[in-house]
Amino acid sequence: MNLRHATLHQLRIFLAVARHSSFARAAEDLHLSPPTLSLQVKQLAETVGQPLFEQLGKKIYLTAAGKTLAEACEDIQSRMERLSEDLAALQGVERGSLKLAILTTVKYTVPKLLGGFCAAHPGIEVAMLVGNREKLLQRLANNEDDLYIMGQPPEQMDVVSEAFADNPLVLVAPPDHPLTGKKKIAPSRLNSEPFILREPGSGTRLTAEKFFASQGVTLKNRLEVGSNEAIKQTVAGGLGLAVLSATTVTSELALGELVLLDVVGFPLIRRWHVVYSRGKRLSAAALAFKYWLFEHRPQPIG
């Protein structure tokens, strides 16, 4: 066994297969043909001198040697990323890169801030992923990005979390709803109202359920919908009420497609947080964007 013959390219391919537990998904992720990917993994296994994967049924699993190699690959990738950051820092923030992952709801706010940042720092290469909370937490656990923007930081993970802006939640209804125009509606009046809710685990849903539970109200779940856009259309169609971030309904309110209900206790004020793993060394570009968020954040409610 002579690992000096192993290449960084082979290690990167192997790590992708290990993370996905799938040759096909790894090939798609790396934009390689499956035969090319399989050949690289085979050559790496020959260099190691031991099989790296075993197949049970239709699933593949890491062997003991594969697990050991995967841990080493994680260390190597982390060190290479730090090297890139160090070299970028020597060149200054204008030559760095930024990988950002944001919650779906934040797409109404953060991309505008990111646009201004990119205009001010045109030399920085930026990649942004938009996903739901579950996807962001998975990427955070795998240390796939520099910064994460979300509403509710994960309590079960060791992270740094800094709140930078208000995220008011409002209660919306179709324009012809019987409570439209009523003032200071008691939460108890919504006890029998059908609600359109986000998927379980959504920060908006958790906040809404917590508030109504404190008022002795159990939300009547008519539908669970996985996107804010679909929720807005469903509410506008008269199928129920919904609690949404105020930033997501600006256009619909202006066009009269939705209305706000004046329910006592609303808006519910949450915060947007910039999150990253504790102990992570932020690149010069990531630090610059974090400072930009705080400098150009939306003004707080009230």
Kinemage of the C-alpha trace (Angstrom):
@kinemage 1
@onewidth
@group {chain A} dominant
@subgroup {mainchain}
@vectorlist {calphas} color= white
{ca met a 1} P 0.000 0.000 0.000
{ca asn a 2} L 1.406 3.368 -1.037
{ca leu a 3} L -1.044 6.203 -0.503
{ca arg a 4} L 1.310 8.605 -2.235
{ca his a 5} L -0.244 7.306 -5.448
{ca ala a 6} L -3.716 8.412 -4.323
{ca thr a 7} L -4.799 11.725 -5.835
{ca leu a 8} L -6.870 14.512 -4.304
{ca his a 9} L -9.319 13.986 -7.153
{ca gln a 10} L -9.811 10.347 -6.133
{ca leu a 11} L -10.230 11.282 -2.478
{ca arg a 12} L -12.827 13.921 -3.382
{ca ile a 13} L -14.773 11.390 -5.452
{ca phe a 14} L -14.598 8.756 -2.713
{ca leu a 15} L -15.813 11.247 -0.099
{ca ala a 16} L -18.796 12.194 -2.268
{ca val a 17} L -19.784 8.524 -2.607
{ca ala a 18} L -19.355 8.013 1.144
{ca arg a 19} L -21.547 11.031 1.945
{ca his a 20} L -24.298 10.104 -0.521
{ca ser a 21} L -24.055 6.321 0.020
{ca ser a 22} L -24.646 6.158 -3.702
{ca phe a 23} L -22.396 6.059 -6.754
{ca ala a 24} L -25.141 7.508 -8.952
{ca arg a 25} L -25.902 10.501 -6.712
{ca ala a 26} L -22.193 11.196 -6.225
{ca ala a 27} L -21.646 11.113 -9.998
{ca glu a 28} L -24.518 13.548 -10.490
{ca asp a 29} L -23.219 15.848 -7.752
{ca leu a 30} L -19.705 15.907 -9.236
{ca his a 31} L -20.911 16.063 -12.856
{ca leu a 32} L -19.055 12.863 -13.742
{ca ser a 33} L -20.208 9.815 -15.662
{ca pro a 34} L -20.889 6.798 -13.408
{ca pro a 35} L -18.227 4.639 -15.176
{ca thr a 36} L -15.569 7.331 -14.678
{ca leu a 37} L -16.472 7.700 -11.025
{ca ser a 38} L -16.490 3.936 -10.414
{ca leu a 39} L -13.079 3.580 -12.043
{ca gln a 40} L -11.571 6.239 -9.801
{ca val a 41} L -12.973 4.569 -6.675
{ca lys a 42} L -11.710 1.172 -7.873
{ca gln a 43} L -8.213 2.553 -8.444
{ca leu a 44} L -8.226 4.162 -5.003
{ca ala a 45} L -9.274 0.850 -3.395
{ca glu a 46} L -6.403 -0.866 -5.197
{ca thr a 47} L -4.012 1.775 -3.835
{ca val a 48} L -5.355 1.291 -0.320
{ca gly a 49} L -5.184 -2.466 -0.729
{ca gln a 50} L -8.592 -3.082 0.863
{ca pro a 51} L -12.205 -2.802 -0.289
{ca leu a 52} L -13.770 0.542 0.624
{ca phe a 53} L -17.438 -0.354 0.109
{ca glu a 54} L -19.608 -3.409 0.483
{ca gln a 55} L -22.998 -3.906 -1.113
{ca leu a 56} L -25.924 -5.431 0.775
{ca gly a 57} L -28.949 -5.719 -1.435
{ca lys a 58} L -29.262 -2.465 -3.324
{ca lys a 59} L -27.434 -0.378 -0.717
{ca ile a 60} L -23.730 0.262 -0.292
{ca tyr a 61} L -21.948 0.667 3.023
{ca leu a 62} L -18.459 1.721 4.031
{ca thr a 63} L -16.132 -1.039 5.138
{ca ala a 64} L -13.901 -0.510 8.169
{ca ala a 65} L -11.144 0.686 5.831
{ca gly a 66} L -13.653 2.909 4.056
{ca lys a 67} L -14.747 4.546 7.304
{ca thr a 68} L -11.137 5.230 8.270
{ca leu a 69} L -10.413 6.702 4.851
{ca ala a 70} L -13.595 8.809 4.909
{ca glu a 71} L -12.547 10.387 8.221
{ca ala a 72} L -9.133 11.186 6.737
{ca cys a 73} L -10.788 12.663 3.630
{ca glu a 74} L -12.935 14.945 5.806
{ca asp a 75} L -9.764 16.179 7.518
{ca ile a 76} L -8.003 16.705 4.187
{ca gln a 77} L -10.949 18.592 2.696
{ca ser a 78} L -11.204 20.787 5.782
{ca arg a 79} L -7.499 21.574 5.614
{ca met a 80} L -7.678 22.384 1.899
{ca glu a 81} L -10.593 24.740 2.544
{ca arg a 82} L -8.595 26.483 5.270
{ca leu a 83} L -5.662 26.747 2.873
{ca ser a 84} L -7.897 28.424 0.290
{ca glu a 85} L -9.182 30.814 2.949
{ca asp a 86} L -5.658 31.626 4.116
{ca leu a 87} L -4.477 32.302 0.569
{ca ala a 88} L -7.562 34.432 -0.117
{ca ala a 89} L -6.936 36.384 3.081
{ca leu a 90} L -3.399 37.127 1.917
{ca gln a 91} L -4.898 38.593 -1.262
{ca gly a 92} L -7.556 40.511 0.662
{ca val a 93} L -11.336 40.137 0.859
{ca glu a 94} L -11.796 41.173 -2.790
{ca arg a 95} L -10.418 37.854 -4.058
{ca gly a 96} L -12.259 35.437 -1.765
{ca ser a 97} L -15.321 33.216 -2.044
{ca leu a 98} L -18.550 32.891 -0.061
{ca lys a 99} L -20.911 29.918 0.276
{ca leu a 100} L -24.243 30.907 1.756
{ca ala a 101} L -27.307 28.794 2.631
{ca ile a 102} L -30.547 30.559 3.478
{ca leu a 103} L -33.992 29.529 4.652
{ca thr a 104} L -36.698 29.619 1.990
{ca thr a 105} L -38.520 32.474 3.738
{ca val a 106} L -35.376 34.633 3.786
{ca lys a 107} L -35.267 34.693 -0.021
{ca tyr a 108} L -37.446 37.812 0.161
{ca thr a 109} L -34.822 39.700 2.192
{ca val a 110} L -31.264 38.368 2.036
{ca pro a 111} L -30.769 38.198 -1.779
{ca lys a 112} L -31.267 41.983 -1.938
{ca leu a 113} L -28.584 42.439 0.709
{ca leu a 114} L -26.373 39.950 -1.106
{ca gly a 115} L -26.813 41.889 -4.351
{ca gly a 116} L -25.534 45.047 -2.717
{ca phe a 117} L -22.624 43.139 -1.202
{ca cys a 118} L -21.639 41.635 -4.567
{ca ala a 119} L -21.798 45.061 -6.200
{ca ala a 120} L -19.475 46.430 -3.514
{ca his a 121} L -17.131 43.401 -3.741
{ca pro a 122} L -17.225 42.251 -7.393
{ca gly a 123} L -14.149 40.059 -6.976
{ca ile a 124} L -15.807 37.698 -4.492
{ca glu a 125} L -17.267 34.490 -5.908
{ca val a 126} L -20.659 33.829 -4.283
{ca ala a 127} L -22.752 30.653 -4.203
{ca met a 128} L -26.154 30.693 -2.501
{ca leu a 129} L -28.479 27.775 -1.754
{ca val a 130} L -32.137 28.234 -0.753
{ca gly a 131} L -33.743 25.402 1.223
{ca asn a 132} L -36.057 24.441 4.046
{ca arg a 133} L -34.938 24.125 7.638
{ca glu a 134} L -34.235 20.395 7.434
{ca lys a 135} L -31.937 20.847 4.431
{ca leu a 136} L -30.050 23.720 6.073
{ca leu a 137} L -29.498 21.755 9.274
{ca gln a 138} L -28.150 18.816 7.270
{ca arg a 139} L -25.733 21.071 5.406
{ca leu a 140} L -24.716 22.749 8.661
{ca ala a 141} L -23.950 19.361 10.217
{ca asn a 142} L -21.777 18.527 7.175
{ca asn a 143} L -20.053 21.943 7.255
{ca glu a 144} L -20.926 22.521 3.591
{ca asp a 145} L -21.255 26.322 3.680
{ca asp a 146} L -19.701 29.383 5.292
{ca leu a 147} L -22.821 30.986 6.749
{ca tyr a 148} L -26.453 29.980 7.275
{ca ile a 149} L -29.409 32.347 7.590
{ca met a 150} L -32.372 30.942 9.503
{ca gly a 151} L -35.072 31.945 11.943
{ca gln a 152} L -34.536 29.505 14.790
{ca pro a 153} L -30.968 28.360 15.514
{ca pro a 154} L -30.636 24.621 16.258
{ca glu a 155} L -30.484 23.952 19.984
{ca gln a 156} L -28.946 20.502 19.533
{ca met a 157} L -25.896 21.739 17.609
{ca asp a 158} L -22.838 23.662 18.820
{ca val a 159} L -23.147 26.838 16.768
{ca val a 160} L -22.582 30.572 16.922
{ca ser a 161} L -25.841 32.437 16.318
{ca glu a 162} L -26.230 36.201 15.925
{ca ala a 163} L -29.627 37.863 15.419
{ca phe a 164} L -29.446 40.637 12.827
{ca ala a 165} L -33.044 41.539 11.878
{ca asp a 166} L -36.682 41.251 12.912
{ca asn a 167} L -38.897 38.664 11.215
{ca pro a 168} L -42.514 39.630 12.047
{ca leu a 169} L -45.123 36.913 11.546
{ca val a 170} L -48.603 38.022 10.507
{ca leu a 171} L -51.958 36.264 10.214
{ca val a 172} L -53.435 36.412 6.725
{ca ala a 173} L -56.876 35.568 5.347
{ca pro a 174} L -58.763 35.787 2.036
{ca pro a 175} L -60.356 39.224 1.477
{ca asp a 176} L -63.929 37.936 1.957
{ca his a 177} L -63.255 36.296 5.345
{ca pro a 178} L -65.920 37.180 7.983
{ca leu a 179} L -63.280 38.585 10.352
{ca thr a 180} L -61.843 40.983 7.744
{ca gly a 181} L -61.931 44.539 9.076
{ca lys a 182} L -62.626 43.479 12.679
{ca lys a 183} L -60.456 45.125 15.357
{ca lys a 184} L -58.569 43.407 18.191
{ca ile a 185} L -59.813 39.922 17.452
{ca ala a 186} L -59.389 37.565 20.403
{ca pro a 187} L -57.260 34.504 19.545
{ca ser a 188} L -60.030 32.298 20.948
{ca arg a 189} L -62.253 33.316 18.024
{ca leu a 190} L -59.947 31.306 15.755
{ca asn a 191} L -60.520 28.016 17.576
{ca ser a 192} L -62.629 26.522 14.817
{ca glu a 193} L -60.892 28.208 11.867
{ca pro a 194} L -59.008 25.941 9.426
{ca phe a 195} L -55.314 26.758 9.048
{ca ile a 196} L -52.868 26.126 6.221
{ca leu a 197} L -49.594 25.123 7.879
{ca arg a 198} L -45.980 24.612 6.861
{ca glu a 199} L -44.378 21.186 7.266
{ca pro a 200} L -43.614 19.892 10.822
{ca gly a 201} L -40.355 21.366 12.102
{ca ser a 202} L -40.855 24.695 10.340
{ca gly a 203} L -39.843 27.601 12.595
{ca thr a 204} L -42.889 29.634 11.547
{ca arg a 205} L -45.214 26.757 12.379
{ca leu a 206} L -43.546 26.114 15.749
{ca thr a 207} L -43.862 29.780 16.707
{ca ala a 208} L -47.528 29.948 15.678
{ca glu a 209} L -48.424 26.732 17.511
{ca lys a 210} L -46.622 27.927 20.645
{ca phe a 211} L -48.481 31.248 20.629
{ca phe a 212} L -51.925 29.760 20.101
{ca ala a 213} L -51.283 27.031 22.688
{ca ser a 214} L -50.514 29.792 25.210
{ca gln a 215} L -53.946 31.231 24.374
{ca gly a 216} L -55.694 27.893 24.806
{ca val a 217} L -56.233 27.549 21.049
{ca thr a 218} L -55.472 24.371 19.129
{ca leu a 219} L -54.857 25.060 15.464
{ca lys a 220} L -57.180 23.163 13.148
{ca asn a 221} L -54.829 21.782 10.503
{ca arg a 222} L -56.619 21.697 7.172
{ca leu a 223} L -53.554 21.326 4.951
{ca glu a 224} L -49.782 21.047 5.285
{ca val a 225} L -47.953 22.804 2.455
{ca gly a 226} L -44.214 22.842 1.863
{ca ser a 227} L -43.781 26.353 0.439
{ca asn a 228} L -44.905 29.876 1.287
{ca glu a 229} L -45.972 30.503 -2.300
{ca ala a 230} L -48.354 27.545 -2.215
{ca ile a 231} L -49.699 28.610 1.184
{ca lys a 232} L -50.484 32.106 -0.105
{ca gln a 233} L -52.369 30.724 -3.103
{ca thr a 234} L -54.275 28.294 -0.899
{ca val a 235} L -55.322 31.035 1.525
{ca ala a 236} L -56.288 33.349 -1.345
{ca gly a 237} L -58.482 30.497 -2.618
{ca gly a 238} L -60.452 30.544 0.632
{ca leu a 239} L -59.292 27.252 2.135
{ca gly a 240} L -58.086 28.664 5.446
{ca leu a 241} L -55.928 31.111 7.369
{ca ala a 242} L -52.143 31.132 7.665
{ca val a 243} L -49.342 32.608 9.730
{ca leu a 244} L -46.549 33.832 7.450
{ca ser a 245} L -43.541 36.094 7.573
{ca ala a 246} L -44.600 39.650 6.713
{ca thr a 247} L -41.829 39.817 4.116
{ca thr a 248} L -43.492 37.059 2.071
{ca val a 249} L -46.926 38.695 1.643
{ca thr a 250} L -46.106 42.314 0.734
{ca ser a 251} L -47.222 41.980 -2.886
{ca glu a 252} L -50.384 39.991 -2.129
{ca leu a 253} L -51.498 42.540 0.478
{ca ala a 254} L -50.862 45.427 -1.908
{ca leu a 255} L -52.881 43.701 -4.662
{ca gly a 256} L -55.740 42.851 -2.292
{ca glu a 257} L -55.326 39.113 -2.775
{ca leu a 258} L -54.813 38.654 0.968
{ca val a 259} L -55.688 40.708 4.053
{ca leu a 260} L -54.201 40.933 7.527
{ca leu a 261} L -56.382 39.946 10.466
{ca asp a 262} L -56.012 42.210 13.513
{ca val a 263} L -55.587 39.405 16.060
{ca val a 264} L -54.442 40.365 19.551
{ca gly a 265} L -50.798 39.355 19.986
{ca phe a 266} L -49.860 39.782 16.334
{ca pro a 267} L -47.480 40.348 14.732
{ca leu a 268} L -45.366 37.692 16.420
{ca ile a 269} L -41.790 38.955 16.387
{ca arg a 270} L -39.082 36.453 15.566
{ca arg a 271} L -35.518 37.197 14.506
{ca trp a 272} L -33.353 36.277 11.568
{ca his a 273} L -30.023 34.789 12.635
{ca val a 274} L -26.699 34.306 10.913
{ca val a 275} L -25.411 30.911 12.047
{ca tyr a 276} L -22.162 28.955 11.689
{ca ser a 277} L -20.460 26.101 13.511
{ca arg a 278} L -18.623 27.094 16.659
{ca gly a 279} L -14.902 26.853 16.082
{ca lys a 280} L -15.232 27.419 12.326
{ca arg a 281} L -12.695 29.875 10.970
{ca leu a 282} L -14.649 32.298 8.813
{ca ser a 283} L -12.934 33.458 5.644
{ca ala a 284} L -12.341 37.137 5.006
{ca ala a 285} L -15.259 37.115 2.546
{ca ala a 286} L -17.622 35.449 5.051
{ca leu a 287} L -16.666 37.932 7.760
{ca ala a 288} L -17.191 40.805 5.348
{ca phe a 289} L -20.691 39.571 4.442
{ca lys a 290} L -21.589 39.051 8.103
{ca tyr a 291} L -20.633 42.656 8.837
{ca trp a 292} L -22.579 43.753 5.749
{ca leu a 293} L -25.720 42.038 7.065
{ca phe a 294} L -25.604 43.998 10.303
{ca glu a 295} L -24.723 47.278 8.608
{ca his a 296} L -27.505 47.060 6.003
{ca arg a 297} L -30.132 45.047 7.900
{ca pro a 298} L -33.797 46.042 7.640
{ca gln a 299} L -34.970 48.412 10.327
{ca pro a 300} L -36.736 46.733 13.297
{ca ile a 301} L -40.485 46.843 13.609
{ca gly a 302} L -41.758 49.762 15.653
